[in-house]
Amino acid sequence: MAVDLVSVVEEWTTRITALAWALFLFTWSVGWALRGAPLPFARVKRVGSSLVEDSVWAAFWLAVGMTVFKVVTYIASLIAQGLGF
């Protein structure tokens, strides 16, 4: 039973992480496109810069969160093996 729970947690962690990285890449790309666009509107360029900055922070926290989830999954699998599940 616990091994099934571990595999479910691993699967959901992988899916959510992949979706989050895809959203990061999309936001980062849109931010750079707006920032570098030859538009005379300074507000659009500021929005682009803000998107780039926010996406970089999101990538940092995503990497930290992904590491924490992987450590928790690893510890859960060790406990499940120790209990004989």
Secondary structure, DSSP 8 states (H G I E B T S, - for coil): -HHHHHHHHHHHHHHHHHHHHHHHHHHHHHHHHHHHS--S-HHHHHHHHHHHHHHHHHHHHHHHHHHHHHHHHHHHHHHHHHHT-
